[in-house]
Amino acid sequence: MDLILDAIADAFASLSDPELIEVVALTLVVSGLAAISSLALGVPVGAALGLGRFRGRGTLRVAVDVGMGLPPVLVGLALLLLLWRSGPLGSLRLTFTPTAMVMAQFLLALPIVVGLTASVIESLPAAALEQLEALKLNRVDRSRLALVEVWPGVVGAAVAAFGRVVSEVGAVLIVGGNISGETRVLTTLIVQESRQARFGPALGAGIVLLVISLIVNVSLSRIRGAR
């Protein structure tokens, strides 16, 4: 019991640590960019997948479903092989940088956004889908109208995407390296401190991570409810 009480006391004491503030800032930047970029690409693709009837649609749907469950460490390893200095993208020199971490989180969030967006559009009543077909709109306008109808589901996709990236540790640890002051984010900080039995700072980082998740989720839920 003393261990837990001491960890809690140390956790709150660590909240004023300047290093923790830097880690929080990098976490918000990396996860925010990954989530926003996955939404920017994933929502239109998901709408096209949900509404479209094109060759290869079934294969794409399966690929998206598989992507939603990909192990993060596998995604991180694949990306590291591409970005390694002797790899296909080695000339970009992105290994162990925040950019590589954004890329890894983007790859993890994208299938979730595409899959959830497609699913909520496919769940529209048959009459609504027939009405969209009858309007003889182009694909962009038809997708836009469909997304308006399923807006709460799209917000749900945003919640799931952010939750996926902000809590991710395996992929960002592989491509980012957990370098202090450069690529350390909240999840990798928790791993680092836990390994060294520094449970107070680890718990403090966990509290901050929980608060961030709560704020984002409550904000998006309010947007969904207002809509």
LODREN-929767 format. One record per residue: residue number from 0; residue in three letters; x, y, z of N, C-alpha, C in turn. Coordinates in steps of 0.001 Angstrom, whole numbers. Each point is the difference from the previous one (the first is absolute). Last residue first. Example, Ala and Ser with C-alpha at 12.3 -4.5 7.8 and 13.67 -1.06 7.14 Angstrom:
SITE  pos  code       nu       nv       nw      cau      cav      caw       cu       cv       cw
SITE    1   SER    12850    -2250     7080      820     1190       60     -770     1090      730
SITE    0   ALA      290    -5720      -70     -890     1190        0      900     1200        0
This chain:
SITE  pos  code       nu       nv       nw      cau      cav      caw       cu       cv       cw
SITE  226   ARG   -24738    18187   -33166     -402     -195    -1372    -1301     -755      -82
SITE  225   ALA     2014      611     4171     -557     1261     -499     -495     -149    -1417
SITE  224   GLY     2218    -3654     2000    -1315      215      580     -659     1261     -513
SITE  223   ARG     4423     -994    -1319     -912     -981     -570    -1419      213      531
SITE  222   ILE     3412     2630     1812     -218      369    -1407    -1013     -940     -650
SITE  221   ARG     1407    -1021     4305     -874     1177       30     -323      461    -1419
SITE  220   SER     3084    -3464      518    -1348     -480      324     -980     1154       52
SITE  219   LEU     4556      951     -597     -575     -579    -1209    -1410     -524      239
SITE  218   SER     2326     1687     3733     -201     1071     -990     -653     -537    -1268
SITE  217   VAL     1280    -3067     3354    -1166      781      421     -304     1101    -1013
SITE  216   ASN     3867    -2570     -746    -1205     -805     -175    -1260      760      400
SITE  215   VAL     4243     2052      660     -282     -175    -1430    -1300     -758     -209
SITE  214   ILE     1499      521     4437     -338     1297     -577     -388     -145    -1467
SITE  213   LEU     1578    -3840     2284    -1323      415      468     -435     1312     -644
SITE  212   SER     4360    -1588     -845     -992     -857     -649    -1414      409      396
SITE  211   ILE     3570     2170     2155      -54      368    -1420    -1081     -802     -717
SITE  210   VAL      880    -1161     4445     -678     1297      -74     -142      450    -1457
SITE  209   LEU     2490    -3910      874    -1430     -220      239     -783     1302     -125
SITE  208   LEU     4665      223     -243     -525     -677    -1187    -1507     -229      129
SITE  207   VAL     2288     1697     3718      -91     1012    -1056     -602     -602    -1267
SITE  206   ILE      884    -2929     3524    -1097      902      354     -197     1056    -1081
SITE  205   GLY     3671    -2902     -397    -1256     -688     -272    -1205      866      313
SITE  204   ALA     4297     1539     1096     -191       35    -1456    -1303     -669     -386
SITE  203   GLY     1172     -279     4497     -292     1390     -353     -241      153    -1498
SITE  202   LEU     1444    -4147     1647    -1408      228      317     -410     1426     -347
SITE  201   ALA     4510    -1088     -478     -782     -788     -962    -1489      224      215
SITE  200   PRO     3024     1951     3074      -30      696    -1298     -796     -754    -1062
SITE  199   GLY      375    -2276     4150     -636     1301      161      -65      774    -1310
SITE  198   PHE     2326    -4200      406    -1440     -126     -183     -738     1338      139
SITE  197   ARG     4781    -2152    -1085     -351     1367      418    -1510      152     -207
SITE  196   ALA     2923    -3854    -1158     -728      -45     1267     -246     1387      564
SITE  195   GLN     1845    -1248    -4361      966      412     1019     -622       48     1400
SITE  194   ARG    -2601    -1120    -3815     1139     -922      -68     1027      312     1082
SITE  193   SER    -3676     2896     -566     -405    -1270      617     1144     -994       10
SITE  192   GLU      541     4149    -2238       15      162     1448     -379    -1298      714
SITE  191   GLN     -119       44    -4766     1350      277      484       47       61     1527
SITE  190   VAL    -4209     -420    -2149      790    -1234     -120     1379      190      598
SITE  189   ILE    -2712     3779     -247     -529     -938      988      783    -1305      -22
SITE  188   LEU      977     3157    -3291      501      444     1305     -480     -934     1097
SITE  187   THR    -1640     -621    -4328     1365     -521      115      658      453     1298
SITE  186   THR    -4336     1605     -902      -27    -1462      121     1398     -582      149
SITE  185   LEU     -519     4738     -678     -498     -456     1293       46    -1521      148
SITE  184   VAL     3587     1984    -3289    -1391      392      218     -500     -664     1277
SITE  183   ARG     4962     1209    -2784     -671     -630     1138    -1407      578      152
SITE  182   THR     3718     1160    -3154    -1087     -866     -476     -740     -689     1143
SITE  181   GLU     3299     3635      765     -174      -13    -1455    -1213     -820     -442
SITE  180   GLY     1707      620     4607       59     1331     -580     -240       48    -1490
SITE  179   SER     1420    -4648     1772     -383     1089      906      182     1353     -669
SITE  178   ILE    -1128    -4637    -2513     1162      842      292     -449     1195      838
SITE  177   ASN    -2181    -4302    -2114     -142      495     1374     1210      823      443
SITE  176   GLY    -1120    -2310    -4424     1161     -281      823      -62      520     1427
SITE  175   GLY    -2806     -140    -4453      424     1227      662     1189     -166      909
SITE  174   VAL    -2168    -3582    -2501      449      979     -986      509     1287      639
SITE  173   ILE    -1531    -3630     2803      887     -577    -1013      544     1070     -933
SITE  172   LEU    -3188     1149     3290     1252     -370      667     1001     -539    -1014
SITE  171   VAL    -4381     1006    -1364      781     1226      192     1321     -293      704
SITE  170   ALA    -3017    -3623     -693      488      531    -1277      867     1234      198
SITE  169   GLY    -2020    -1998     3917      904     -898     -708      603      599    -1250
SITE  168   VAL    -3371     2260     2831     1372       -1      512      947     -817     -875
SITE  167   GLU    -5270     2813      362      883     -944     -686     1426       97      545
SITE  166   SER    -4150     2633      996      346    -1070      937     1014     -980     -579
SITE  165   VAL    -1767     3709    -2485      547      593     1216      436    -1059     1006
SITE  164   VAL    -2068    -1214    -4234     1343      559     -144      580      500     1309
SITE  163   ARG    -4455    -1946     -214      992     -958     -509     1404      591       26
SITE  162   GLY    -3701     2734     1077      280     -956     1061     1059    -1008     -394
SITE  161   PHE    -1569     3019    -3218      859      670      972      350     -943     1148
SITE  160   ALA    -2964    -1652    -3246     1320      256     -586      932      649     1005
SITE  159   ALA    -4547     -708     1168      748    -1263      -50     1409      203     -539
SITE  158   VAL    -2920     3700       24      301     -401     1380      858    -1262        5
SITE  157   ALA    -1649     1436    -4118     1056      897      476      420     -352     1421
SITE  156   ALA    -3642    -2278    -1878     1248     -438     -640     1173      861      448
SITE  155   GLY    -4269     1266     1408      424    -1213      690     1284     -562     -577
SITE  154   VAL    -2019     3554    -2191      626      478     1241      476    -1187      831
SITE  153   VAL    -2440    -1038    -3750     1306      514     -415      749      549     1209
SITE  152   GLY    -4429    -1438      605      892    -1135     -203     1389      422     -424
SITE  151   PRO    -3420     3277      469      417     -547     1305      944    -1188     -129
SITE  150   TRP    -1808     1900    -4083     1000      813      693      398     -550     1373
SITE  149   VAL    -2925    -1419    -4015      634     -904      982     1049      735      816
SITE  148   GLU    -2544     2262    -3375     -993     -864      633      609     -849     1118
SITE  147   VAL     2760     2739    -2706     -844      840      846     -998     -856      773
SITE  146   LEU     2650    -2088    -3224      761      283     1216     -777      914      949
SITE  145   ALA    -1796     -982    -4273      -16    -1199      838      726      250     1321
SITE  144   LEU       65     3381    -3247    -1329     -141      575      -80    -1204      932
SITE  143   ARG     4007      632    -2385     -193     1081      971    -1354     -113      681
SITE  142   SER     1029    -2937    -3547      736     -352     1218     -209     1049     1082
SITE  141   ARG    -1803      883    -4213     -723    -1110      615      677     -426     1301
SITE  140   ASP     2077     3284    -2638    -1204      529      642     -793    -1103      697
SITE  139   VAL     3817    -1298    -2462      397      869     1108    -1224      506      752
SITE  138   ARG     -549    -2620    -3969      452     -789     1154      337      868     1200
SITE  137   ASN    -3674     1860    -3382     1334     -560     -199      465     -652     1297
SITE  136   LEU    -5253       73     -976     1085      906      347     1341     -618     -385
SITE  135   LYS    -4982    -1403     -283      917      111    -1139     1108     1028      250
SITE  134   LEU    -3948    -1767     2712      316     1414     -164      965      259    -1156
SITE  133   ALA    -1397    -4417     1553     -979      657     -861      327     1467     -256
SITE  132   GLU     2598    -2680     3008      208     -438    -1380     -919      761     -947
SITE  131   LEU     -568      721     4569     1264      574     -438      299     -365    -1453
SITE  130   GLN    -3694    -1983     2026     -256     1410     -261     1261      705     -468
SITE  129   GLU      298    -4460     1392     -691       80    -1291     -287     1449     -377
SITE  128   LEU     1846     -858     4219      991     -266    -1035     -628       84    -1387
SITE  127   ALA    -2841      412     3695      887     1157      -80     1049     -180    -1086
SITE  126   ALA    -2919    -3588      954     -732     1093     -649      881     1237     -157
SITE  125   ALA     1597    -3776     2402       23     -220    -1444     -702     1133     -746
SITE  124   PRO     2282     1048     4748    -1148     -755     -522       65     -122    -1524
SITE  123   LEU     4605      488     2666    -1134      843     -360    -1157     -853     -513
SITE  122   SER     4456    -1611     1162    -1119     -237      917    -1193      918     -264
SITE  121   GLU     4210      287    -2340     -695    -1230     -411    -1205     -294      885
SITE  120   ILE     2774     3591     1154     -708      317    -1240     -776    -1220     -488
SITE  119   VAL     2745     -507     3730    -1159      823      364     -782      405    -1242
SITE  118   SER     3985    -2541     -613    -1027     -773      711    -1223      840      330
SITE  117   ALA     3884     1983    -1973     -713     -857     -955    -1145     -734      679
SITE  116   THR     2810     2512     2760     -775      881     -869     -808     -810    -1011
SITE  115   LEU     2979    -2327     2790    -1155      485      756     -873      927     -845
SITE  114   GLY     4045    -1675    -1942     -932    -1083      307    -1243      481      720
SITE  113   VAL     3536     3091     -938     -626     -485    -1238    -1076    -1035      317
SITE  112   VAL     2579     1551     3601     -861     1060     -516     -738     -467    -1247
SITE  111   ILE     3175    -2927     1803    -1114      156      934     -980     1047     -520
SITE  110   PRO     4090     -745    -2313     -997    -1055     -232    -1212      110      919
SITE  109   LEU     3552     3240      656     -690       96    -1282    -1015    -1119     -236
SITE  108   ALA     3130      403     3838    -1320      618      120     -794      -43    -1296
SITE  107   LEU     4523    -1693      314     -843     -756      922    -1427      550       47
SITE  106   LEU     3335     2191    -2560     -267    -1315     -596     -894     -853      890
SITE  105   PHE     1487     4172     1662     -917      192    -1131     -385    -1334     -627
SITE  104   GLN     3323       83     3310    -1330      140      578    -1055      215    -1081
SITE  103   ALA     4485     -236    -1376     -402    -1274      592    -1411       81      566
SITE  102   MET     1952     3950    -1676     -282     -939    -1082     -497    -1337      554
SITE  101   VAL     1508     3250     3037    -1275      399     -592     -404     -979    -1092
SITE  100   MET     4207     -589     1825    -1020     -388      970    -1400      375     -497
SITE   99   ALA     3770     1340    -2471     -195    -1444     -132    -1080     -483      959
SITE   98   THR     1264     4471      350     -692     -235    -1271     -276    -1478     -210
SITE   97   PRO     2633     1505     3710    -1443      124      192     -801     -256    -1275
SITE   96   THR     4691    -2452      381     -440     1391      -34    -1504       39      290
SITE   95   PHE     3150    -3901     -892      136      586     1330     -267     1500       -4
SITE   94   THR      584    -1491    -4807        1     -929     1127      273      757     1297
SITE   93   LEU      -87     1830    -4575    -1110      229      916      -11     -948     1197
SITE   92   ARG     2614     1103    -4564      585      136     1341    -1067      310     1060
SITE   91   LEU      -13     -792    -5048     -775     1029      693      506      258     1417
SITE   90   SER     1658    -3462    -2965      560     1317     -322     -745     1137      697
SITE   89   GLY    -1374    -4678      218     1082      374      911      567     1377     -257
SITE   88   LEU    -3672    -2988    -1942     -198     1409      342     1095      522      926
SITE   87   PRO       99    -4574    -1615     -508      768    -1146     -145     1499      262
SITE   86   GLY     3597    -2496     3093    -1301     -386     -508     -455      899    -1140
SITE   85   SER     3971      286     2948      224     -826    -1192    -1312     -467     -621
SITE   84   ARG      -49     2740     3936      895      688     -933      318     -801    -1256
SITE   83   TRP    -4735     -582     2480     1394     -233      383      940      533    -1075
SITE   82   LEU    -4919     -136     -202      694     1254      296     1464     -185      356
SITE   81   LEU    -2987    -3710     -989      -93      930    -1123      862     1232      207
SITE   80   LEU     -350    -3173     3455      734     -593    -1126      -21      918    -1213
SITE   79   LEU    -2571     1210     3749     1429      158      286      844     -562    -1132
SITE   78   LEU    -4671     -607     -140      370     1379     -296     1481      239      237
SITE   77   ALA    -1737    -4194     1138      -81      179    -1446      425     1413     -396
SITE   76   LEU     -317     -971     4602     1133     -704     -620       11      201    -1499
SITE   75   GLY    -3645     1745     2454     1233      711      296     1210     -630     -657
SITE   74   VAL    -4133    -2193     -307      -35     1226     -792     1290      793      213
SITE   73   LEU     -573    -3734     2656      226     -420    -1379       11     1203     -931
SITE   72   VAL    -1071      615     4535     1439     -272     -140      333     -432    -1417
SITE   71   PRO    -4599      744     1209      803     1221     -148     1486     -264     -196
SITE   70   PRO    -3940    -3380    -1590      804      252     1206      875     1234     -197
SITE   69   LEU    -4777     -608    -2564     1435     -258     -141      736      261     1318
SITE   68   GLY    -4891      374    -1363      505     -843     1079     1484     -291      -73
SITE   67   MET    -2442     2696    -3175     -524      466     1282      546     -813     1166
SITE   66   GLY      938    -1166    -4563      793     1125      490     -456      506     1343
SITE   65   VAL    -2479    -3338    -2282     1258     -562      511      849     1112      612
SITE   64   ASP    -3922     1316    -2129     -328     -751     1212     1251     -605      635
SITE   63   VAL      450     2158    -4155     -279      974     1060     -293     -718     1310
SITE   62   ALA      555    -2641    -3818     1281      613      375     -183      998     1130
SITE   61   VAL    -3838    -1942    -1900      733     -981      800     1325      597      485
SITE   60   ARG    -2518     2573    -2942     -694     -102     1290      718     -974      925
SITE   59   LEU     1493      435    -4445      362     1176      795     -636      -62     1380
SITE   58   THR    -1186    -3317    -3060     1400     -175      409      451     1159      879
SITE   57   GLY    -4263      249    -1934       44    -1042     1022     1403     -211      531
SITE   56   ARG     -647     2984    -3625     -533      539     1239       75    -1023     1130
SITE   55   GLY     1230     -384    -4820      994      -42     1053     -492      520     1335
SITE   54   ARG    -2559     1734    -4171      805    -1220      -25     1094       90     1058
SITE   53   PHE    -4476     2734      879     1067      -21     -989      786    -1295      118
SITE   52   ARG    -3928     3140     2189     -150    -1349     -532      996     -125    -1135
SITE   51   GLY     -835     3605     4595      405     -431    -1329     -331    -1445     -326
SITE   50   LEU     -646     2481     4280     -994      283    -1027      299     -666    -1341
SITE   49   GLY     2896     -437     3871    -1344     -308      464    -1069      167    -1059
SITE   48   LEU     4565     1130     -849     -115    -1438      210    -1415     -383      414
SITE   47   ALA     1077     4544     -447       24     -646    -1316     -179    -1506      121
SITE   46   ALA      407     2434     3973    -1265      327     -658      -77     -657    -1373
SITE   45   GLY     4019     -405     2375    -1050     -798      622    -1353      264     -629
SITE   44   VAL     3625     2636    -1367      171    -1377     -491    -1081     -906      580
SITE   43   PRO      112     4486     1525     -407     -107    -1415      126    -1416     -555
SITE   42   VAL     1491      598     4479    -1445      253     -128     -443      -30    -1468
SITE   41   GLY     4701     -464     1158     -824    -1176      274    -1487      223     -175
SITE   40   LEU     3472     3465     -468       28     -990    -1078    -1020    -1101      211
SITE   39   ALA      314     3435     3220      -43      702    -1279       -9     -966    -1178
SITE   38   LEU      563    -1646     4434    -1376      413     -275     -113      658    -1371
SITE   37   SER     4258    -1168     1544     -755    -1228     -267    -1464      305     -286
SITE   36   SER     2824     3552     1257      328     -474    -1347     -745    -1282     -340
SITE   35   ILE     -498     1754     4365     -583      915     -988      272     -487    -1418
SITE   34   ALA     1983    -2408     3599    -1460     -146       -9     -639      872    -1073
SITE   33   ALA     4676      346      665     -346    -1330     -515    -1509     -171     -100
SITE   32   LEU     1694     3960     1953      257      -33    -1439     -398    -1343     -607
SITE   31   GLY     -351      410     4689     -937      888     -681      181      -21    -1501
SITE   30   SER     3035    -2368     2763    -1298     -670      -71    -1040      862     -720
SITE   29   VAL     4308     1895      633      100    -1247     -779    -1369     -649     -167
SITE   28   VAL      262     3887     2732      342      305    -1394      -30    -1269     -845
SITE   27   LEU     -653     -409     4660    -1140      666     -629      269      291    -1472
SITE   26   THR     3512    -1813     2565    -1086     -969     -120    -1187      607     -731
SITE   25   LEU     3602     2775     1154      321     -841    -1153    -1092    -1042     -227
SITE   24   ALA     -432     2751     3791     -105      811    -1222      271     -850    -1236
SITE   23   VAL      631    -1993     4220    -1423      217     -267     -181      770    -1302
SITE   22   VAL     4361     -559     1571     -529    -1277     -478    -1477      138     -355
SITE   21   GLU     2161     3667     2008      484     -192    -1366     -571    -1283     -609
SITE   20   ILE     -924      804     4501     -717      982     -823      426     -124    -1460
SITE   19   LEU     2268    -2567     3196    -1336     -529     -236     -804      941     -883
SITE   18   GLU     4237     1376     1438      115    -1050    -1007    -1371     -583     -327
SITE   17   PRO      399     3222     3501       88      584    -1353       98    -1054    -1097
SITE   16   ASP    -2510     -728     4784     1312     -254     -600       34      589    -1420
SITE   15   SER    -3745     -256     3228      630     1289     -287     1373     -150     -642
SITE   14   LEU    -2645    -3755     1446     -787      712    -1009      590     1352     -370
SITE   13   SER     1492    -3277     3440      669      -13    -1298     -734      809    -1057
SITE   12   ALA    -1702     -708     4453     1183      847       74      688      117    -1360
SITE   11   PHE    -3665    -2897      525     -445     1392      -13     1174      968      105
SITE   10   ALA      995    -4590      227     -665      282    -1276     -416     1460      -82
SITE    9   ASP     1787    -1826     4020     1033      336     -987     -611      376    -1347
SITE    8   ALA    -2926    -1517     3345      595     1269      416     1055      461     -997
SITE    7   ILE    -1909    -4217     -693     -990     1052     -240      567     1365      366
SITE    6   ALA     2596    -3770      958      -69      204    -1446     -978     1114     -341
SITE    5   ASP      348    -1415     4496     1199      748     -403      -39      312    -1499
SITE    4   LEU    -3410    -2705     1689     -141     1367      501     1195      861     -404
SITE    3   ILE      161    -4578    -1051    -1036      674     -791     -152     1451      439
SITE    2   LEU     2930    -2768     2459      521      190    -1357    -1001      788     -846
SITE    1   ASP    -1244    -1374     4315      897     1149       38      547      311    -1393
SITE    0   MET    -2602    -3871      610     -823     1205        0      860     1259        0
